[in-house]
């Protein structure tokens, strides 16, 4: 049975339905994250405690602690809701895909979420070392008094930067799937890939130090090689 084309208004209804479901998942995830706010806060503060022992974070406005609780809850809610968000996005574009392309839904979504979480794990492992590097410049003459809002904003951007960066092999695989590139072309562009990855890592890392740059660039290049193998063997199969 062939799919029946749907009209513009039907597309809008479908989009509204998907957006509502995403918002519901985001609200539920945010509520759950708010319940476990203290645990999330402790997890994010731990790298700071490792890099700067015996020095507590400070806040400077009466409303700052509450504002941080809301932002951390939303941050955790986005992470918890990410599988639902990706699934709803997939369901919206699925009618435009062929039956063969639809078979990639679960594998691609699983890889997408897994790479994002893997990137955040690598970022979390890297964060104390980045802090030690940055704070080490002024330790002889300067005493760090870091506000909680500045640090937690930095930490969340840092983790998100790593999580998003680890997604790029999916886009390489997708480009190869539609015939935009081949494994031979990817293998022949390794030098350019190294240059692009290093520049991208330098731009996207919040700390901007060379240590963090290398800790992001090296895994990204490894993922680039994995993407080449995936294109060569999985798509060929």
PLY file of the C-alpha trace (Angstrom):
ply
format ascii 1.0
element vertex 237
property float x
property float y
property float z
element edge 236
property int vertex1
property int vertex2
end_header
0.00 0.00 0.00
1.40 3.40 -0.97
1.55 6.32 1.40
-1.09 9.00 0.81
0.39 12.52 0.53
-0.77 14.85 3.27
-1.54 18.54 2.95
0.14 21.59 4.44
-2.37 21.91 7.28
-1.91 18.24 8.11
1.84 18.86 8.31
1.20 21.72 10.74
-1.03 19.51 12.89
1.62 16.82 12.87
4.33 19.33 13.80
2.19 20.72 16.63
1.59 17.21 17.95
5.32 16.42 17.93
6.23 19.74 19.57
3.64 19.18 22.33
5.05 15.71 23.04
8.59 17.13 23.14
7.51 19.84 25.57
5.75 17.28 27.79
8.90 15.12 27.85
11.00 18.20 28.60
8.72 19.24 31.49
8.76 15.73 32.97
12.55 15.51 32.59
12.98 18.93 34.19
10.77 17.96 37.16
12.77 14.77 37.68
16.03 16.73 37.44
14.70 19.27 39.96
13.91 16.46 42.40
17.52 15.30 42.11
18.94 18.83 41.92
21.33 18.32 44.85
22.80 15.20 43.25
23.23 16.94 39.87
24.84 19.92 41.59
27.26 17.64 43.45
28.21 15.88 40.21
28.97 19.17 38.45
30.87 20.63 41.39
33.09 17.56 41.82
35.53 18.54 38.99
35.93 21.94 40.64
36.67 20.30 43.99
39.32 18.17 42.31
40.94 21.14 40.57
40.54 23.60 43.47
40.45 21.65 46.74
39.26 23.33 49.95
37.80 26.33 48.12
34.03 26.56 47.97
32.09 28.23 45.20
30.36 31.49 46.09
27.22 33.23 44.96
26.71 36.98 45.04
22.97 37.63 44.64
20.06 36.50 46.85
18.27 34.95 43.88
21.34 33.27 42.38
20.95 29.91 44.14
17.33 29.58 43.01
18.21 30.64 39.46
20.96 28.02 39.34
18.53 25.34 40.55
16.18 26.18 37.67
18.96 26.19 35.07
20.43 22.92 36.29
16.98 21.34 36.30
16.41 22.43 32.70
19.89 21.19 31.76
19.12 17.78 33.27
15.65 17.81 31.71
17.06 18.28 28.21
19.42 15.35 28.70
16.70 13.09 30.11
14.26 14.06 27.35
16.81 13.78 24.52
15.72 10.25 23.42
12.09 11.42 23.20
13.13 14.60 21.37
15.11 12.63 18.79
12.32 10.08 18.38
9.67 12.76 17.82
11.90 14.51 15.28
12.32 11.19 13.53
8.58 10.52 13.53
7.97 13.90 11.92
10.33 13.28 8.98
9.59 9.53 8.66
6.65 9.92 6.21
9.06 11.45 3.68
11.41 8.46 3.84
11.34 5.15 2.03
10.72 1.88 3.83
14.40 1.00 3.52
15.44 4.33 5.06
12.96 3.90 7.93
14.83 0.76 9.03
17.68 3.02 10.14
15.48 4.80 12.72
16.34 2.83 15.85
20.07 2.26 15.02
20.67 5.93 14.13
18.77 7.24 17.18
20.65 4.83 19.46
24.02 5.85 18.04
23.08 9.54 18.21
22.15 9.38 21.91
25.10 7.12 22.76
27.62 9.44 21.10
26.13 12.47 22.85
26.39 10.78 26.26
29.89 9.49 25.46
30.97 13.02 24.58
29.62 14.34 27.87
31.47 11.60 29.77
34.74 12.50 28.04
34.04 16.18 28.74
33.39 15.43 32.41
36.67 13.52 32.65
38.48 16.40 30.92
36.90 19.22 32.96
39.14 18.97 36.09
42.27 19.00 33.94
41.04 22.02 32.02
40.32 23.84 35.28
43.75 22.97 36.70
45.38 24.28 33.53
43.43 27.55 33.52
43.68 28.28 37.23
47.34 27.32 37.35
48.36 30.54 35.60
47.53 32.81 38.52
48.10 30.60 41.53
51.31 32.38 42.63
49.83 35.86 42.88
46.05 35.53 42.52
43.48 33.89 44.77
40.58 32.38 42.78
37.16 33.41 44.07
34.83 31.88 41.51
31.09 32.46 41.49
28.83 29.43 41.33
26.88 30.85 38.38
30.03 31.45 36.32
31.47 28.02 37.07
28.27 26.04 36.48
27.56 27.92 33.25
31.10 27.12 32.14
30.72 23.46 33.13
27.39 23.02 31.31
28.72 24.67 28.14
31.84 22.53 28.40
29.86 19.27 28.64
27.44 20.26 25.89
30.35 21.20 23.61
31.82 17.73 23.99
28.44 16.03 23.63
27.54 17.89 20.43
31.02 17.46 18.95
30.81 13.69 19.23
27.76 13.66 16.92
29.65 14.54 13.76
30.28 10.88 12.63
26.50 10.49 12.28
26.42 13.36 9.79
29.37 11.91 7.87
27.57 8.57 7.68
24.35 10.31 6.56
26.23 12.21 3.86
27.70 8.95 2.61
24.28 7.27 2.74
22.84 9.82 0.29
25.89 9.59 -1.97
27.47 12.93 -1.11
30.81 11.33 -0.15
32.46 7.93 -0.42
34.83 6.07 1.86
37.60 6.62 -0.71
37.06 10.37 -0.60
37.04 10.35 3.20
40.27 8.36 3.34
41.88 10.79 0.91
40.91 13.81 3.01
42.53 12.78 6.30
44.93 15.75 6.37
42.09 18.19 5.81
40.04 16.37 8.42
42.77 16.85 11.01
42.94 20.57 10.24
39.15 21.03 10.37
38.84 19.05 13.59
41.56 21.05 15.32
40.03 24.37 14.22
36.56 23.21 15.26
37.83 22.02 18.65
39.60 25.35 19.20
36.41 27.27 18.45
33.92 25.16 20.38
35.83 24.49 23.62
34.80 27.09 26.23
38.17 27.06 28.01
40.24 27.69 24.88
43.38 26.05 26.29
45.51 23.67 24.18
45.14 20.77 26.63
41.35 20.76 26.34
41.64 21.25 22.57
43.69 18.07 22.22
41.41 16.13 24.57
38.54 16.95 22.23
40.37 16.78 18.91
41.92 13.33 19.45
38.61 11.51 20.17
36.99 13.37 17.27
39.66 12.15 14.87
39.25 8.60 16.18
35.51 8.91 15.53
36.30 10.17 12.04
38.23 6.96 11.35
35.35 4.92 12.81
32.97 6.76 10.48
35.17 5.83 7.50
35.00 2.15 8.50
31.23 2.37 9.00
30.78 3.92 5.56
33.06 1.40 3.96
31.61 -1.78 5.44
28.06 -1.07 6.70
26.84 0.92 3.70
28.58 -1.41 1.30
26.81 -4.35 2.94
0 1
1 2
2 3
3 4
4 5
5 6
6 7
7 8
8 9
9 10
10 11
11 12
12 13
13 14
14 15
15 16
16 17
17 18
18 19
19 20
20 21
21 22
22 23
23 24
24 25
25 26
26 27
27 28
28 29
29 30
30 31
31 32
32 33
33 34
34 35
35 36
36 37
37 38
38 39
39 40
40 41
41 42
42 43
43 44
44 45
45 46
46 47
47 48
48 49
49 50
50 51
51 52
52 53
53 54
54 55
55 56
56 57
57 58
58 59
59 60
60 61
61 62
62 63
63 64
64 65
65 66
66 67
67 68
68 69
69 70
70 71
71 72
72 73
73 74
74 75
75 76
76 77
77 78
78 79
79 80
80 81
81 82
82 83
83 84
84 85
85 86
86 87
87 88
88 89
89 90
90 91
91 92
92 93
93 94
94 95
95 96
96 97
97 98
98 99
99 100
100 101
101 102
102 103
103 104
104 105
105 106
106 107
107 108
108 109
109 110
110 111
111 112
112 113
113 114
114 115
115 116
116 117
117 118
118 119
119 120
120 121
121 122
122 123
123 124
124 125
125 126
126 127
127 128
128 129
129 130
130 131
131 132
132 133
133 134
134 135
135 136
136 137
137 138
138 139
139 140
140 141
141 142
142 143
143 144
144 145
145 146
146 147
147 148
148 149
149 150
150 151
151 152
152 153
153 154
154 155
155 156
156 157
157 158
158 159
159 160
160 161
161 162
162 163
163 164
164 165
165 166
166 167
167 168
168 169
169 170
170 171
171 172
172 173
173 174
174 175
175 176
176 177
177 178
178 179
179 180
180 181
181 182
182 183
183 184
184 185
185 186
186 187
187 188
188 189
189 190
190 191
191 192
192 193
193 194
194 195
195 196
196 197
197 198
198 199
199 200
200 201
201 202
202 203
203 204
204 205
205 206
206 207
207 208
208 209
209 210
210 211
211 212
212 213
213 214
214 215
215 216
216 217
217 218
218 219
219 220
220 221
221 222
222 223
223 224
224 225
225 226
226 227
227 228
228 229
229 230
230 231
231 232
232 233
233 234
234 235
235 236
